[in-house]
Amino acid sequence: MRSISILPTLAPVDSLKLFDYETAAELLCMTSVALRNRVYRNEGPVTTIIGRRTFFAANDIASYIDAHRRVPNPVQTANLAEVLAPVKRRRGRPTIAATMARQAAVTRGEG
């Protein structure tokens, strides 16, 4: 009788490592309560439930981190002065015309 090995088809042992809420939260630099809230709202990493306990696989945490990476937008040197200059607000209540202009800019997607 010939034995078939399943082990080479599985992922490496490090990727099968499971973490509990506290350890996974430390890896993600958040509290365990925040991680529980994200999992409850289906915004957190994929969970693995064994019995009554919930775990997070190392691959799932890594893919969650990769999915939330942001590439910073390059700032053009010509617009650097505009970006760094503080926006001065007028004192008091805004005028009706200023309010309508701001609402129009928001609906156009400019602000």
Buried (B, 14 or more C-beta within 10 A) or exposed (E): EEEEEEEEEEEEEEEEBBBEBEBBBEBBEBEBEEBBEBBEEEEBBEEEEEEEEBBBBBBBBEEBEEEEEEEEEEEEEEEEEEEEEEEEEEEEEEEEEEEEEEEEEEEEEEE
